[in-house]
């Protein structure tokens, strides 16, 4: 049976961390991948909508014989994929006293037989002391995949490659992206959320031509930041593509950094092209301090500034806002071509 000391007495994320009636808790790190096409986002929602968290929590609860709630690095929006999502769960230690479940690693094998084909648990381990999947994270890495070919994506990549109907100049697209690098207020690129800061450090926004003979006119945007607010990644991509396709001038994106609220001139790129590929964490001995620092930075203070929950990557509003939309409205000019 795994050690039970991994769940701290003062959990930076505010999750349950005390022994319950079933005994001590073990914090387990879970590494997850999913095809987001047929999910209504990550977060559980009312009305029986199919979500990634809903599917995982149901199967984990069945296997461990305890109700399980997941804390995730980023609550991805409807249609968005993840090959490197990270979450954690505080699981009663007695769950690992079963013949076929003696340690967290056994969850991978058990769930492989139970989960649907579009979601996989590919790693499970006892989390280091102080680990919090959400608040301990240093940065999130996304890749956005898009084709400008008139025929659209090839059928075998249709679920993870977006279509952009205008040819682009990759040099102009990159220049528009470079203008956004650094610590900035990305209000123009974010869906409004009360009491949430839109200041983020965009660390990478790099375009790569990945065209092949079978997939001509296909590109990837590699986007990295300490955190992303709701709808930010796809808005960044949409704005850069608009410049690259000649619909906006070269200084379009830099000018948007002067805005103080969501700009209707920024198109939101389709969800299908977006994939959360990796979440970075500090060294084990720095996890707890990182979680406390991040939580303090993103918690409401004073007149309501701050952003509790604003580290969600291209995500739904914070947990509990289950009536919020999972996708952008299909109206111009706020949607991508």
C-alpha positions in Angstrom: 0.0 0.0 0.0 1.4 3.5 -0.9 2.5 5.9 1.8 -0.2 8.3 3.0 1.9 11.3 3.9 1.8 12.8 0.4 -1.3 14.8 1.1 -0.2 18.0 2.8 -2.0 19.3 5.9 -2.4 22.6 4.2 -3.4 22.0 0.7 -2.6 25.1 -1.4 -5.5 24.4 -3.8 -8.0 24.1 -0.9 -8.8 20.4 -1.7 -9.8 18.0 1.0 -6.6 16.8 2.7 -7.6 15.4 6.1 -8.3 11.7 6.8 -11.9 10.8 6.1 -14.0 7.9 7.4 -12.2 5.6 5.0 -8.8 6.5 6.4 -5.8 8.4 5.2 -5.6 9.9 1.7 -3.0 9.4 -0.9 -2.4 12.1 -3.5 -2.1 10.5 -6.9 -0.8 12.2 -10.0 -2.6 11.2 -13.2 -1.4 11.8 -16.7 -4.2 11.8 -19.2 -4.7 12.0 -23.0 -8.0 12.5 -24.9 -9.5 13.3 -28.2 -11.8 16.2 -27.3 -14.0 16.1 -30.3 -16.9 14.3 -28.7 -16.6 15.9 -25.2 -18.2 19.0 -23.9 -14.9 20.1 -22.4 -13.1 18.9 -19.3 -15.3 20.1 -16.4 -18.3 18.2 -15.3 -21.6 19.9 -16.2 -25.3 19.5 -15.4 -27.7 18.0 -17.8 -25.8 14.8 -18.4 -23.3 16.3 -20.9 -20.3 14.1 -21.7 -17.1 15.6 -20.3 -13.6 14.2 -19.8 -13.7 14.7 -16.0 -17.1 13.1 -15.8 -15.9 10.0 -17.6 -12.7 9.7 -15.7 -14.2 10.3 -12.3 -16.9 7.7 -12.9 -14.4 5.0 -13.8 -12.0 5.9 -11.0 -14.7 5.9 -8.5 -15.8 2.5 -9.7 -12.3 1.0 -9.5 -11.3 2.6 -6.2 -14.8 2.1 -4.6 -14.7 5.7 -3.4 -16.1 8.9 -4.9 -13.2 10.6 -6.7 -12.8 14.3 -7.7 -10.1 15.4 -10.0 -8.1 18.7 -9.9 -6.7 19.4 -13.3 -3.9 21.5 -14.7 -6.2 23.1 -17.3 -10.0 22.7 -17.9 -9.9 22.4 -21.7 -12.9 23.7 -23.7 -15.3 21.6 -25.8 -13.5 20.0 -28.8 -10.0 20.7 -27.5 -7.6 17.8 -27.2 -4.9 16.8 -24.8 -1.9 14.5 -25.1 -0.2 15.8 -22.0 -2.9 16.7 -19.5 -2.1 16.4 -15.8 -4.5 16.0 -12.8 -4.5 14.8 -9.3 -6.9 13.0 -7.0 -6.8 12.4 -3.2 -7.7 8.7 -2.9 -8.4 6.9 0.4 -5.5 4.6 1.1 -7.7 1.6 1.7 -8.6 1.7 -2.1 -5.1 0.2 -2.7 -5.8 -2.9 -0.5 -7.6 -4.7 -3.3 -6.0 -7.8 -4.9 -5.8 -6.1 -8.3 -5.1 -2.6 -7.0 -2.2 -2.4 -4.6 -0.6 0.8 -5.9 -1.5 3.9 -8.0 0.3 2.5 -11.0 -2.2 -0.3 -11.2 -4.9 2.2 -12.2 -3.4 2.4 -15.7 -4.0 -1.2 -16.4 -7.4 -1.3 -14.7 -8.8 1.7 -16.5 -7.4 0.7 -19.9 -10.2 -1.9 -20.0 -12.9 0.5 -18.9 -12.3 3.8 -20.5 -13.7 4.7 -24.0 -11.3 4.8 -26.9 -11.1 8.7 -26.9 -9.7 9.0 -23.4 -6.6 7.3 -21.9 -4.9 7.2 -18.5 -1.3 6.7 -19.4 0.4 7.4 -16.1 -0.5 7.2 -12.4 1.9 7.6 -9.4 2.1 8.8 -5.9 2.5 12.6 -6.1 5.5 14.2 -4.5 4.9 16.2 -1.3 3.3 19.5 -2.1 2.2 18.6 -5.6 -0.9 20.3 -6.9 -1.7 19.6 -10.6 -3.2 23.1 -11.1 -1.4 25.5 -8.8 2.1 23.9 -8.9 2.3 24.2 -12.7 5.0 26.4 -14.1 3.8 26.6 -17.7 1.5 25.0 -20.2 2.4 24.0 -23.8 0.0 23.9 -26.6 0.3 23.0 -30.3 -2.3 24.3 -32.7 -2.5 22.4 -36.0 -4.1 24.0 -39.1 -4.3 23.6 -42.8 -5.0 26.3 -45.4 -5.5 23.8 -48.2 -8.8 24.3 -50.1 -9.7 20.6 -49.5 -9.3 20.9 -45.8 -7.5 18.4 -43.5 -6.8 14.9 -44.8 -9.4 12.5 -43.4 -7.1 10.7 -41.0 -6.2 14.1 -39.3 -9.7 15.7 -39.6 -10.3 15.5 -35.8 -7.1 17.3 -34.8 -6.5 19.7 -37.7 -8.4 22.9 -38.1 -9.3 24.4 -41.5 -8.5 28.0 -42.3 -9.9 29.0 -45.7 -7.4 31.7 -46.6 -3.8 31.1 -47.7 -1.2 32.6 -45.2 2.2 34.2 -45.4 4.1 32.3 -42.7 6.5 35.2 -42.2 3.7 37.7 -41.5 2.0 35.2 -39.3 5.2 34.8 -37.3 5.8 38.5 -37.0 2.3 39.0 -35.7 3.0 36.3 -33.1 6.4 37.7 -32.1 4.7 41.0 -31.2 2.8 39.3 -28.4 5.7 37.6 -26.6 6.3 38.6 -23.0 4.4 39.7 -19.9 1.3 41.5 -21.2 -2.3 42.2 -20.6 -4.1 39.9 -23.0 -7.6 41.3 -22.3 -8.3 41.6 -26.0 -7.8 37.9 -26.4 -9.8 36.6 -23.4 -13.4 36.0 -22.7 -14.5 38.3 -19.9 -14.7 36.7 -16.4 -15.6 38.8 -13.4 -12.7 39.4 -11.0 -10.1 37.7 -13.3 -6.8 39.1 -14.3 -5.8 38.9 -18.0 -2.1 39.5 -17.4 -0.1 36.5 -18.7 3.5 35.8 -19.7 3.5 34.4 -23.2 6.8 32.6 -23.5 6.6 31.0 -26.9 4.5 31.6 -30.0 6.3 29.8 -32.8 5.0 28.7 -36.2 6.3 25.7 -38.1 5.5 24.5 -41.6 4.8 20.8 -41.3 3.5 20.3 -44.8 4.2 17.1 -46.6 3.2 15.7 -50.0 0.2 14.1 -48.4 -0.6 17.2 -46.3 0.2 20.3 -48.1 -0.3 23.8 -46.6 -0.3 22.5 -43.0 1.2 24.4 -40.1 1.6 24.2 -36.4 1.7 27.0 -33.8 3.6 26.1 -30.6 2.3 28.3 -27.8 3.6 28.3 -24.3 2.7 30.5 -21.3 2.7 30.4 -17.5 -1.1 30.2 -17.8 -3.9 31.0 -20.3 -7.2 32.6 -19.6 -10.5 31.5 -21.1 -10.4 31.3 -24.9 -6.9 32.9 -25.1 -5.0 30.3 -27.0 -7.4 30.1 -29.9 -7.8 33.9 -30.0 -4.0 34.3 -30.2 -3.9 31.8 -33.1 -6.9 33.4 -34.8 -5.4 36.9 -34.6 -2.0 35.8 -36.0 -3.7 33.9 -38.9 -5.7 37.0 -39.7 -2.5 39.0 -40.2 -0.9 36.1 -42.1 -3.8 35.9 -44.5 -3.6 39.7 -45.2 -6.9 40.5 -43.6 -5.2 42.7 -41.0 -2.1 44.9 -41.0 1.2 43.8 -39.4 0.7 45.9 -36.3 -2.7 44.4 -35.6 -1.7 42.2 -32.8 0.6 44.7 -31.0 -2.2 47.2 -31.1 -4.5 44.7 -29.4 -2.3 44.7 -26.3 -3.5 48.2 -25.6 -7.1 47.1 -25.3 -8.7 46.6 -21.9 -11.5 44.3 -22.8 -12.3 41.5 -25.3 -11.9 42.7 -28.9 -14.6 41.8 -31.4 -12.0 42.1 -34.1 -10.2 38.9 -32.8 -11.4 35.7 -34.4 -11.4 32.5 -32.3 -9.7 29.7 -34.2 -11.7 26.4 -34.3 -11.3 24.1 -31.3 -10.3 21.0 -33.4 -6.8 22.2 -34.0 -5.8 22.7 -30.4 -3.9 20.2 -28.3 -2.5 20.6 -24.7 0.8 18.7 -25.1 2.7 19.3 -21.9 2.5 20.8 -18.4 5.8 21.7 -16.7 6.4 21.6 -12.9 9.3 22.7 -10.7 11.6 20.4 -8.8 9.8 18.3 -6.1 11.2 20.5 -3.3 9.7 23.6 -4.9 6.2 22.3 -5.6 4.5 23.5 -2.4 6.0 27.0 -2.6 5.0 27.3 -6.3 1.4 26.3 -5.4 1.2 28.8 -2.6 2.6 31.6 -4.8 0.3 30.8 -7.7 -2.7 30.6 -5.5 -2.0 33.9 -3.9 -1.4 35.6 -7.3 -4.7 34.3 -8.7 -7.0 34.7 -5.7 -9.4 37.6 -5.5 -8.1 40.5 -3.4 -9.4 43.9 -2.4 -12.1 45.1 -4.8 -12.2 41.7 -6.6 -9.1 41.9 -8.7 -7.2 38.7 -9.2 -8.3 35.5 -10.8 -9.2 32.5 -8.8 -9.2 29.8 -11.4 -7.8 31.9 -14.1 -5.0 29.5 -14.9 -7.3 27.3 -16.9 -5.9 26.7 -20.3 -8.3 27.8 -23.0 -10.9 26.6 -20.7 -14.4 26.9 -19.3 -15.1 29.2 -16.3 -14.2 27.9 -12.9 -15.8 24.7 -11.6 -19.4 25.3 -10.7 -20.1 27.5 -13.7 -21.7 24.6 -15.5 -24.2 26.8 -17.3 -21.4 28.7 -19.2 -21.0 28.0 -22.9 -18.4 25.5 -24.0 -17.8 27.1 -27.4 -17.7 30.5 -28.9 -20.9 31.8 -30.5 -21.1 31.3 -34.2 -21.3 35.0 -35.1 -18.9 37.2 -36.9 -16.4 38.6 -36.4 -15.6 36.6 -33.2 -15.2 33.3 -34.9 -12.5 32.2 -37.2 -13.1 31.6 -40.9 
